[in-house]
Amino acid sequence: MIESIFNHRSIRKYKSIALEKELLDFVLLAATRASTTGNMQLYSIVVTQDQDVKEQLLGCHFNQEMVKEAPVVLTFCADINRFNKWCEISKAKPAYDNFLFFFTAAIDALLAAQNACIAAEEKELGICYLGTTIYLADKIIEVLSLPKGVVPITTVVMGYPDEKPGLTDRLPLKAIVHDDCYKDYSDQLIRELFAEKENMDLYKDFIKENEVETLAQVFTEKRYKKSDNLHFSNAFLQVIEKQGFMNNE
Ligand SMILES: Cc1cc2nc3c(=O)[nH]c(=O)nc-3n(C[C@H](O)[C@H](O)[C@H](O)COP(=O)(O)O)c2cc1C
């Protein structure tokens, strides 16, 4: 298992082979063994294998082809609906229609997702997360018929890999880890920590292709730019509210 963690790479091309039910159930069961707040399990997993539904999801993920090519698409959702219903039939007043519990449920959903990914990779399946889930969450809610109290948090496509990309780079451990307390970065240290990344041919090509001056500008001006971030932030806040997580009373 440790070996699978260190060999992780996102897979974006899949063989058109369905997953055996037993294998899929193993992955889903592994997801449910993740820790959750108070063991409340405030999440649901929508398992999409139907080609028509996958085609409908495709547009919700900016047409990333792997959505229709991977045999399985898992949408991990923050879910207070099931727990609320249990409270309501048990003479208990649910208290979870607020932002704290949106975030709590989202954490539960993400931990379950990562457990599923690790289990899948251990069984030599490929996975790729789709962050697009929170960009067009309103559309996903429609396609998957998610009721009030349920918000899609992340999507994982899964299947037998049809490619073996190289491992991607990571910042050095000393960039990520702070001993005892957080120590803020000097400009010099930031330069040092990002130097290896900036010197990689792959990223030098990114800079050329995007016609910018620095690698950081690829992120700020092309891939994740402010106007998009503001637009999708507002859209997602509206979704959270519409799904009943912003009750301040
Ligand atoms: C929350 C999240 C959202 C992601 N969204 C996408 C996506 O929409 N499309 C995609 O191709 N990869 C997506 N990825 C995969 C990342 O690009 C990938 O993890 C990163 O480049 C590191 O590469 P590796 O996973 O191969 O190590 C996402 C990963 C995470 C964790």
The ligand as a MOL file (V3000), in Angstrom:
LIG
                    3D

  0  0  0     0  0            999 V3000
M  V30 BEGIN CTAB
M  V30 COUNTS 31 33 0 0 0
M  V30 BEGIN ATOM
M  V30 1 C -8.9670 18.4500 -5.7900 0
M  V30 2 C -8.2630 18.1110 -7.0910 0
M  V30 3 C -8.8110 18.5110 -8.2820 0
M  V30 4 C -8.2270 18.1330 -9.4990 0
M  V30 5 N -8.8280 18.4630 -10.6840 0
M  V30 6 C -8.3290 18.0130 -11.8410 0
M  V30 7 C -9.0290 18.2260 -13.0640 0
M  V30 8 O -10.1090 18.8390 -13.0880 0
M  V30 9 N -8.4780 17.7460 -14.2000 0
M  V30 10 C -7.3040 17.0580 -14.2080 0
M  V30 11 O -6.8720 16.6340 -15.2860 0
M  V30 12 N -6.6180 16.8280 -13.0590 0
M  V30 13 C -7.1130 17.2710 -11.8910 0
M  V30 14 N -6.4630 17.0100 -10.7050 0
M  V30 15 C -5.2060 16.2480 -10.7140 0
M  V30 16 C -4.0100 17.1770 -10.4760 0
M  V30 17 O -3.7590 17.9120 -11.6500 0
M  V30 18 C -2.8190 16.3010 -10.0970 0
M  V30 19 O -3.0990 15.6520 -8.8760 0
M  V30 20 C -1.5400 17.1250 -9.9240 0
M  V30 21 O -1.1570 17.7100 -11.1360 0
M  V30 22 C -0.3810 16.2310 -9.4350 0
M  V30 23 O -0.2040 15.1550 -10.3340 0
M  V30 24 P -0.3190 13.6350 -9.8600 0
M  V30 25 O -1.6870 13.4480 -9.2680 0
M  V30 26 O -0.1290 12.8130 -11.1110 0
M  V30 27 O 0.7390 13.4160 -8.8530 0
M  V30 28 C -7.0230 17.3880 -9.4970 0
M  V30 29 C -6.4640 17.0070 -8.2630 0
M  V30 30 C -7.0760 17.3590 -7.0700 0
M  V30 31 C -6.4880 16.8900 -5.7690 0
M  V30 END ATOM
M  V30 BEGIN BOND
M  V30 1 1 1 2
M  V30 2 1 2 3
M  V30 3 2 2 30
M  V30 4 2 3 4
M  V30 5 1 4 5
M  V30 6 1 4 28
M  V30 7 2 5 6
M  V30 8 1 6 7
M  V30 9 1 6 13
M  V30 10 2 7 8
M  V30 11 1 7 9
M  V30 12 1 9 10
M  V30 13 2 10 11
M  V30 14 1 10 12
M  V30 15 2 12 13
M  V30 16 1 13 14
M  V30 17 1 14 15
M  V30 18 1 14 28
M  V30 19 1 15 16
M  V30 20 1 16 17
M  V30 21 1 16 18
M  V30 22 1 18 19
M  V30 23 1 18 20
M  V30 24 1 20 21
M  V30 25 1 20 22
M  V30 26 1 22 23
M  V30 27 1 23 24
M  V30 28 2 24 25
M  V30 29 1 24 26
M  V30 30 1 24 27
M  V30 31 2 28 29
M  V30 32 1 29 30
M  V30 33 1 30 31
M  V30 END BOND
M  V30 END CTAB
M  END
